[in-house]
Amino acid sequence: MAHQNYLDWLVSHTQTTWWNDSGAPDELTFALEHGATGVTTNPVLSNIALRTNRAYWATQLQEVFAHNLAAEQKAEALTRIVVTHAASQYESIHKKSGKREGYVCAQVNPVLAGDREAMFAMAQRFHAFAPNIAVKLPVTAAGLEVLERCTAQGITVTATVSFCVPQVVQIAEAYRRGIARALGNGVEPGKCFAVIMIGRLDDYLRDVAKDSQADLSESDIQQAGLAVTKRAYKIYQERGYEAVLLIAALRGTHHVTELAGAKLILSIHPTYQKIFLSQDLPCEERIERDISADVIARLEKLPEFVRSYEPDGMMAEEFITYGANQRTLSQFIELGWKPLENFHKEDVLS
């Protein structure tokens, strides 16, 4: 058999698909050439894409600056530059797949995580950017309500800032309610992609374990996000949920190889794409391989893992206060949205 790189094998031999975790122009093209069927962006990635490719965006940036927009409006306009460019690159996939694939994520202002009306208004504006936009909403109690409303209006949503089983279960349930409302009103419901930020959960639990001096090895911690994802996937299959799991924030090749074969989407950053294209990794489906019961038993000594692993481990009202949620929202604000608000004409020339 002729040698295939891992990404070629994944796309051609399994149900698993993958999206490019970057909005940079050259990285969009590279991913498209290697089988990516969508694009994930967030405020941090949009900021990076603009600042590291200033010359590429120069004309569009000058147009934004010429309007002397207020800070939030400017950040929104800058986000639009990145996501609409990506949307144009992946529009053909969207059309050929009958709207199943080819989506590009556009994330609402993370400061608004608890503001239902402001998020919904922004979601409507982002939806109008292009036919293949998936509006990113945070999985808070407010975000879930907006998700349902968006679905009912035919707006495709990616539910993000999500790390655990109870969050993706609540996403799927909110999406179902939205589908029912849409169909009841004669509207074609939008799609829904339910994120598990697998590596960010590991990062968070690692810090909690160190602080509490829990008897957990690094190997145990590296399997926490996988345990959560595999359990969530089983629940989705058993209940026939319509939402599609989207696994993001990878921290190693194991976050891909151990999920291979699942009917879900992997968001892969260009750094890992190069690894999967160059290294000889095992081409075998591993989604059905359970995490060892011994590992689960050790992890369950950590209350924060139990909250993330059990389907009823948290109520929707608790999501916004979950440690990983707060850390991620803060990063999206401080390293993404605020720099976009503070992006000035002089930055294009520096």
N, C-alpha and C positions, 0 to 999 in steps of 0.2 A: 504494500500500500504506500502510495506517495506520501511524503511527510507533509503534515498540515500544522500551521501554528495553532496555538490554543484557541484564539478568537475565531479563526475559521472553523475549527471543529465545533466550538460551542454553537455558532450560528447555524451550521449546516447539519448537525447531528442531534441537537437537543431542542427542547421547547424554550430554552432560556434565550433572552435577547439582551442587548445592552445599549446604553445611551452614553454619549460623550459628556463628561463632567467638566466642561469648559466652554466659554463663549469666545475664545480667541480665534480669529479668522483662520490661521494656518492649522490650528488643532481641530477645528470643525471639519476642514477638508480631509485631513489625515484620518480622522475617525470615520468619516463617511466612506472613504476608500476601503476601510477595513471592517465594514459591516454594522456600524452604529445606526440605530433607527430612531434616535431622538437625542435631545440635548437637555441637560440639567444646568441651570444657572441659579445663582443667588446673589444678594448684594455684594458679597465679597468677590465672587468670580466676575461679576460685571465690572466692578471697580478695577480689578486686575486686568481684565481684557482691554479696558479703555486706556489705562495708564501705561501698559506695556506695548501698546500698538497705536501711540498717539498720531503718528503720521498717517496711518491707514484711515483713522476716523476724523482727520483734521477738518474737513469741510463740514461734516455733520456736527462736530463739536462747536465750531464757530457759529453755526446756525442756532444752536441752543443758547450760547452765551449772548447772542445778539438780542434775545428777547428779555434779558434781565429778569429771569424768573425767580420767584421765591424759592427758598432752599428745597422744600419737599417737591415742588413742581420741577425743579431742575434735576433732582435725583431721579424722578420718574421719567423725565425726558431722556436722560442719559441711559437709564435702563432700557428704554424703548430702542435706542440705537443698537445695543448689543443683541437684544432678543429678536428684533425684527430682521436683522441681518442673518441670524441663525435660522429663523423661521423660513426665510427665502431659500436657504441652502437645503433645507429638509422638506420643503413643500412638495416636491415630486414624490417622495416616499409617502407623505400623507395622502396624496391623491390616489396613488397606485394601490395603497392598502385599504382604500375605502374608509379613511379616517381612523383606522385602528392604530397606526404608527405615525412617525414623523413629527411628534410634538416637541415643542420647546418651552421650557419652564420660565415663567416671569413672576418673581416673588414680590408680594405687596410689602409695604413699609413695615419692618418688624416691630417698630414702636407701637403699631396699632394692634398688637396681639389680643387685646381685650376689647377693642372698639368695633362692634358689629357693623354699624352703619358706615363708618369710614372704610373698613375693609371691603364691604360689599360694593361701595361706590368705586373703589380703586379696582376691584376685580372686574367690574363691568368695563372700565376704561381699558384695562390690560387685554381683556377678551377681544376688544375691537382692534387690537394691534395687527392681528393676522389670523387666518382661519385655523392655524395649527398651534395656537398658544394654549398652554396648560397653566392656568393661574395658580401660583403657589400660595397656600394659606397655612398658617400655623395651626397645629392641632392643640388648640385650647378649647374651652367650652364655647367661647365666642366663635372661634374659627370653624368648629363643627357646625354651628348654626348657619354660618355663611356658606359653608360647603353645600349644605342641603338646599339653600336658596339658589346658589349658583347652578347646581345640577338641575333644579326645577326650571331654570331659564335657559338651559342648553349650554351652559358654560362648563368647559372642561377644567378640572381642578387637579393639582398635585398637592396632597396634604403632607406638609413637611414639619420640621421641628418635632419629629416623632421617633420614638426609640423603643417602643415596647408593645407587648401583646395587647394590653387594654386599650392603647391608643389606636392601633390598627383595627381592632374589633369595632370601636366606636366610629372610626372612619367608614367602615363598611356598612354599618347600620344607618349612619346619617346619609350615606350615598343611596342606600335602598329607599329611604324615605323620600329623598329628592327625586329618584327615578319614578316613584309612584305619583308624586305631584306633577312631574313633567308629563307623564303619559296621560294623566287625568285631564290635563289642559291641552292635549294634542301637540306637545312639544317634544322634539327629539332630545333626550337627556344628554348632558355632556358626559365625557369619560371621567374616570377617577383613578388616580395613581396614589397608592398609600405607601408612604415612605417609612422605612426603618433605617435610621442612621446608625448602622451596626457598629462602626468603629468608635463613634462618639459615646455609645453606651459602654463599650469596653473601657474607654478613657475615664469615664465618670466612675464606674465601679472600681477601677484600679485605685483611684484616689480615695474612694470611700473605704476600700479594704485596707489601705495603708493607714488611714487615719484611725480606723477602729482596731487595727492590729489583728485583722482576721487571718486565719490560717488558710490562705489561698495562694497557690503558685501562679506564676505568670501564665503557665499553660491553662490553668483553670479560667483565668480572666479572659484569655484570648478565645475561649469557647463560650463565653457568656452571651455575646451578641448572636452567635450562631445558634445557641440553644433557643433564644427568644425567636429568632427568625424561623427556625424549623418548626417550632410550636405554632407560630402564627400561620405559617403556610399550611400546616395540617388542618387548622381550624377553618381557613379559607376554603380548602378543598372539601371538607366535611359539610360546611354550611352552604357551599355553592355561591359564595359572595361574588358580586359582579366587579368590585374594585380589583385593581391589579397591584400586587406588591412591587415596590420599587426600592431596591436595597442600595443605600448610598453611604458615603463617608467610609470607604474601605480603608483598612489599615494593614492589609497584607494579602498575598495571593490566596490564602486559605478562605478569605471571605468570598471568593469566587469559586474556587475548586470544590468546596464543600457544599455549595448550593447548586452546582451544575445539574441540569436536568429538570429543575423546577420551572413551572410556567410562571415566570416572573421576569422583572427587568433589573439589570445590574447597572448602576451608574459608575462608570470607570474613568478615573482621571487619566490624562495622557501619560503621566509617570508610570502607572500600572499597565497601560496599553502597551508600552514599549517592552515591559517585562513579559507580558503574555505573548508578544510577537517574537521574542528572542529566546526565552527559556523553554526547556523541554519539560513540560508539566504533564501530569497524568490526565489523559483524555478519557475520563470515565464519569458517569453520572453518580453523584454522591448525595443527592438530596434525601434519599431514604435512609441514609446512615444516621442513626440517632446519636446524640451526644451521650456519653457514658453516664449511667445512673449514679456512679460514684462522683463524677464531676458535678452533676446536678445537685447531689446531696450536699457537697461542700459549698457550692454557690448559694444554696438556700439558707445557709447560716448567715448570709448577708441580707438583712431586711430589704435593702434597696433593690436587690436582684429579685426577690420574691414579688415586690410591687410591679416589677417590669415583666415578670414571667407568667404570673397568674392572670387569666383573662379578666378577672374582677379585682385585680390588684390595686387599681386606682379608679376613682370616680372622675368623670370629665372635668369637674371643677378643681381637681387636684393637679391636672396636667401642667398648668402654667407655673405651679410652684415646684414641680419636680426638678431636681438639681440639674440634670442634663439639659432640660428645657431652658432654664434660666441662663446657663452657661452659653448655650448656642444662640439664643436670642440676643444676648449681650454682644457676642462676637459679630453677629450679622449687623447689629447697630453700629458698634464702634469701629469695625474694620471694613464695613461695607456701605451701609446707608449714609452714615455721617460723612465719610470721605467723598461720596457722590454729591452730597449737599454742599461740600466745601471744595468741589472741583472747580477751578477757576481758569479763565482764559490763559493765564500765565503758565498753567500746568501743561498746556499743549506744547509750549515752546521750550520747556525745561528739559 
